Amino acid sequence: MKKTVLRSYARLIARKGVNIEKGQEVVIAASLDQPEFVRILVEECYRAGAGKVVVEWDYQPLTKLHVRHQSTKTLSHVEKWEEEKWQHYVDRLPCRIHLRSNDPDGLRGINTAKLAKSRQGQYKVLKSYRKQLEGRYQWCIAAVPGRAWAKKVFPDLSPARAEEKLWEVILSCSRVTDDPLQAWDEHNADLASRCEYLNNLHIRELRYRAANGTDLTVGMIPQAVFCGGLETSLTGHSFNPNIPSEEVFISPMKGKAEGIVYSSMPLSYEGQLIENFCLRFEGGKIVEVKAEKGQEQLEQMVSMDEGAAYLGECALVPYDSPIRKAGVLFYNTLFDENAACHLAIGRGFIDTIRDYGRYTGEECHQMGINESMIHVDFMIGTADLSIDAVCEDGSVVPVFRNGNWAF
C-alpha cells in the first residue's frame, strides 16, 4: 500500500479519531503486525500536536504462553506499577488509540476458563480506575491488516496479496478518500440527523423481528438518547470512537428484554470464533444460549459477571451499509458490527444518558444503564429484519424494514 495513502489514514485517526489537542499525551495499543504503520501513526500524532506518544505492544502467541504457564493467581494479580500506570491515565487523560489486527483464531486452544478467571481478578482492581476515566477522555478503535487475519478473510489469495487486499477494503470502508477529513464531517452530519429523528420519537420499546426466528422486544431508558459518529467528552473534546462507523446506538433499560435473538454473523471473542448462536431473554436476562460452534466460550462470556447476562447496547445499522456492500466477512467486530444491526451484552454507555455530565455513574446505573466488566457486540442484522419503535404516546413507528432504514 502506498505510504501516502497510509499517511492519510494515520492523519484521519489522529485528527478525526482521537482529535489530539496540543500537548496531549497519546497511548497507542497495537499488535506486532504493522510496525511501519504504527511509526507513521506516531509521527502523525506528533504533527497533530501530541506532547508525548507511547506504544504498548501486544502479541497473541505470548498471551497463550502466559495463560499456559502462569497460575490463575499470578495471571489475576495486578502489579503496583500497573496500578500506577492506570492512575497516570486518570490524572493525565491521554488519548487512547486501539489498532486491531489480531488473528480471529489466534487464541484457539487456550484455557478459556483460566483466561476468564484471570480477567475477572484483574477487573476487581482496575474497575475503580475505569470508572474514573469513563466519559472523560478521547479514544478511537481502528484497524490494520495482520497477515493471519488477512488470510482468514481472503483464504484463496497469497499471504502478501491477502494483506494488500485487506488494506484496500479497510481504507475504503474507513472513508479514506481524497479528503477523508471532509468525508467524515459529512458522514457525522448524516448520523447526527438520524439520531435527532429517533430521539424526537421518544421511543420506549424496540421490537425486532426476522425470518430466522428473531423475536425480541427491548425496553428503553426514558432519559437515554441515540448517539452515533462524533462524540464529545466531559472535558469538551470531540472525537470519533470508531473508524469505520455506520451505527446509531443507544443503551437500553437493564431488565427490559423479552424473547429470542439469532446471530447473523460469526463472533470473534478472545481470539476464538462463536458461530450460529442464539440468546433467549426473560426479564431482561439471558436464560439460555445455544451455539453450533463455541458453546463453551459463549457460556463463559455471558457469565463473566452479573451484568454480562444483560444488554448494554442496541445499535442500528442499515443492511446496505458500505461495509456490507464490500461483500467481505471480516471476522472482526469493528467491521462486522458496522455491516449489520447488532446488540451488545454487558456494559452500557453512561454517555447515552441525556446531559450525563450532571449525574454520577451510580445515578446512571440506577436509571437503567447496565454495568459489567465486558461489552461484546454481536450481529443480528438480516436482509429481512424489521424493527418497530413503540413510542411514549403509544404509537408504533417503523424504524427498519427489509434490513434498512424505514425513514
Residue pairs with C-beta under 8 A, 6 or more apart in sequence:
1 164
1 167
1 168
1 171
3 40
5 171
5 176
6 36
6 37
6 40
7 40
7 44
8 176
8 180
9 37
9 142
9 171
9 174
9 176
9 180
10 37
10 40
10 41
10 43
10 44
11 44
11 47
11 48
11 180
11 181
12 174
12 176
12 180
12 181
12 184
12 243
13 41
13 44
13 97
13 140
13 142
13 243
14 20
14 26
14 41
14 44
14 45
14 47
14 48
14 50
14 97
15 44
15 48
15 181
16 180
16 181
16 184
16 240
16 243
17 97
17 140
17 142
17 239
17 240
17 243
18 26
18 95
18 96
18 97
18 138
18 139
18 140
18 239
19 95
19 138
19 237
19 238
19 239
19 240
20 26
20 45
20 48
20 49
20 50
20 95
20 138
21 49
21 237
22 49
22 51
23 49
23 50
23 51
24 49
24 50
24 51
24 93
24 94
24 95
25 50
25 51
25 52
25 53
25 54
25 92
25 94
25 95
26 45
26 50
26 52
26 53
26 54
26 94
26 95
26 96
26 97
27 53
27 54
27 55
27 56
27 89
27 94
27 95
27 96
27 97
28 38
28 41
28 42
28 45
28 53
28 54
28 55
28 56
28 97
28 98
28 99
29 55
29 56
29 58
29 96
29 97
29 98
29 99
30 38
30 55
30 56
30 57
30 58
30 99
30 101
30 144
31 57
31 58
31 59
31 60
31 99
31 101
31 102
31 146
32 57
32 58
32 59
33 101
33 144
33 145
33 146
33 147
33 149
34 99
34 101
34 144
34 145
34 146
37 99
37 144
38 55
38 99
41 97
41 99
42 53
42 55
45 53
45 97
46 53
50 95
54 94
60 102
60 103
60 106
60 107
60 271
61 106
63 107
63 110
63 271
64 107
64 109
64 110
66 75
67 75
67 110
67 111
67 114
67 115
67 118
68 110
68 111
72 114
72 117
72 118
72 121
73 121
75 114
75 115
75 117
75 118
75 121
76 117
76 118
76 120
76 121
76 122
77 121
78 122
78 125
78 126
83 125
83 129
86 126
86 129
87 129
89 129
89 133
89 137
90 129
90 132
90 133
93 133
93 136
93 137
93 235
94 137
95 137
95 138
95 139
95 140
95 239
96 137
96 138
96 139
96 140
97 139
97 140
97 142
98 139
98 140
98 141
98 142
99 142
99 143
99 144
100 141
100 142
100 143
100 144
100 332
100 334
101 143
101 144
101 145
101 146
101 149
102 146
102 149
102 271
103 146
103 148
103 149
103 152
103 271
104 149
104 152
104 268
104 271
104 273
104 331
104 332
105 148
105 152
105 271
105 272
105 273
106 148
106 271
107 115
107 270
107 271
107 272
108 271
108 272
110 270
110 271
110 272
112 270
112 272
112 296
112 297
112 300
113 300
115 270
116 300
116 304
119 304
119 373
120 304
120 305
120 373
123 305
123 373
127 373
131 361
134 350
134 361
135 233
135 234
135 350
135 351
135 356
135 357
136 233
136 234
136 235
137 233
137 235
137 237
138 233
138 237
138 239
139 239
139 241
140 239
140 240
140 241
140 242
140 243
141 241
141 242
141 243
141 334
142 174
142 242
142 243
142 334
143 170
143 332
143 334
143 335
144 167
144 170
145 163
145 166
145 167
145 170
147 159
147 162
147 163
149 166
149 331
149 332
150 157
150 159
150 162
150 163
150 165
150 166
151 157
151 159
151 162
152 331
153 162
153 165
153 166
153 328
153 329
153 330
153 331
154 161
154 162
154 165
154 166
155 162
157 165
169 326
169 328
170 335
172 322
172 326
173 244
173 322
173 323
173 326
173 335
173 338
174 180
174 243
174 244
175 183
175 184
175 187
175 244
177 183
184 240
187 229
188 229
188 230
188 240
191 228
191 229
191 230
191 245
191 248
192 228
192 229
192 230
194 226
194 228
194 248
194 316
194 405
195 225
195 226
195 227
195 228
195 248
197 407
198 226
198 248
198 316
198 389
198 399
199 225
199 226
201 389
201 391
201 397
202 391
202 392
202 393
203 220
203 389
203 390
203 391
203 392
204 219
204 220
204 222
204 390
204 391
204 392
205 217
205 218
205 219
205 220
205 256
205 389
205 390
206 217
206 218
206 220
206 252
206 314
206 387
206 388
206 389
206 390
206 399
207 216
207 217
207 387
207 388
207 389
207 390
208 214
208 215
208 216
208 217
208 218
208 259
208 261
208 341
208 380
208 385
208 386
208 387
209 215
209 385
209 386
209 387
209 388
210 262
210 380
210 382
210 384
210 385
210 386
211 382
211 384
212 262
212 264
212 382
213 260
213 262
213 278
214 259
214 260
214 261
214 262
214 380
214 382
214 385
215 259
215 260
216 257
216 258
216 259
216 260
216 261
216 281
217 257
217 258
217 259
218 252
218 253
218 256
218 257
218 311
218 314
218 343
219 252
219 253
219 255
219 256
219 257
219 284
220 250
220 252
220 253
220 256
221 251
221 252
221 253
221 352
221 353
221 367
221 368
221 369
222 392
223 353
223 354
223 367
224 250
224 251
224 252
224 253
224 352
224 353
224 354
224 367
224 368
224 369
225 250
225 352
225 353
225 354
226 248
226 249
226 250
226 316
226 352
227 248
227 249
227 250
227 349
227 351
227 352
228 245
228 247
228 248
228 249
229 240
229 245
230 238
230 239
230 240
231 238
231 239
231 240
231 241
231 351
232 238
232 239
233 239
234 357
242 334
242 338
244 322
244 323
244 334
244 335
244 338
245 338
246 317
246 318
246 321
246 322
246 323
246 338
246 339
247 315
247 316
247 317
247 337
247 338
247 342
248 315
248 316
248 317
249 313
249 314
249 315
249 316
249 349
249 352
250 313
250 314
250 352
251 312
251 313
251 314
251 348
251 349
251 350
251 352
251 353
251 368
251 369
251 370
252 311
252 312
252 313
252 314
252 348
252 368
253 284
253 368
254 284
254 307
254 310
254 311
254 348
254 368
254 369
254 370
255 283
255 284
255 285
255 310
255 368
256 284
256 368
257 281
257 284
257 285
257 310
257 311
258 281
258 282
258 283
258 284
259 280
259 281
260 278
260 279
260 280
260 281
261 278
261 279
261 281
261 343
261 380
262 277
262 278
262 380
263 274
263 275
263 276
263 277
263 278
263 378
263 379
263 380
264 340
264 379
264 380
264 381
264 382
265 329
265 336
265 339
265 340
265 378
265 379
266 273
266 274
266 275
266 276
266 329
266 331
266 336
267 273
267 274
267 275
267 277
267 294
267 333
267 376
267 378
267 379
268 274
268 331
268 332
268 333
269 294
269 297
269 301
269 376
270 297
272 294
272 297
273 293
273 294
273 331
274 291
274 293
274 294
274 297
274 298
274 301
275 291
275 292
275 293
275 294
276 291
276 292
276 293
277 289
277 290
277 291
277 292
277 294
277 295
277 298
277 378
278 289
278 290
278 291
279 286
279 288
279 289
279 302
279 345
280 286
280 287
280 288
280 289
281 287
281 311
284 310
284 311
285 309
285 310
286 302
286 309
286 310
286 345
289 295
289 298
289 299
289 302
291 297
291 298
301 308
301 345
301 374
301 376
302 308
302 309
302 345
303 309
304 346
304 372
304 373
304 374
305 372
305 373
305 374
306 372
307 346
307 347
307 370
307 371
307 372
307 373
308 345
308 346
308 372
308 373
308 374
309 345
310 345
310 346
310 370
310 372
311 343
311 344
311 345
311 348
311 370
312 344
312 345
312 346
312 347
312 348
312 349
312 369
312 370
312 372
312 375
313 342
313 343
313 344
313 348
313 349
313 375
313 377
314 343
315 337
315 341
315 342
315 343
315 344
315 377
316 341
316 387
316 399
316 400
316 405
317 337
317 338
317 339
317 340
317 341
317 342
317 381
318 324
318 400
318 403
318 404
318 405
319 340
319 341
319 381
319 382
319 383
319 385
319 402
319 403
319 404
320 403
320 404
321 338
321 339
321 340
323 335
323 336
323 338
323 339
324 339
324 340
326 339
328 335
329 336
330 336
330 339
333 376
333 377
336 379
337 377
337 379
339 379
339 381
340 379
340 380
340 381
340 382
340 403
341 379
341 380
341 381
341 385
341 387
341 400
341 403
342 377
342 378
342 379
342 380
342 381
343 377
343 378
343 380
344 375
344 376
344 377
344 378
345 372
345 374
345 375
345 376
345 378
346 370
346 372
346 373
346 374
346 375
346 376
347 370
347 371
347 372
347 373
347 374
347 375
348 368
348 369
348 370
348 371
349 369
350 356
350 359
350 361
350 364
350 365
350 369
352 369
353 359
353 364
353 367
353 369
356 364
359 367
365 371
381 403
382 403
383 402
383 403
384 402
384 403
385 400
385 402
385 403
386 398
386 400
386 401
386 402
387 398
387 399
387 400
388 396
388 397
388 398
388 399
389 396
389 397
389 398
389 399
390 396
391 397
398 406
398 407
399 405
399 406
399 407
400 406
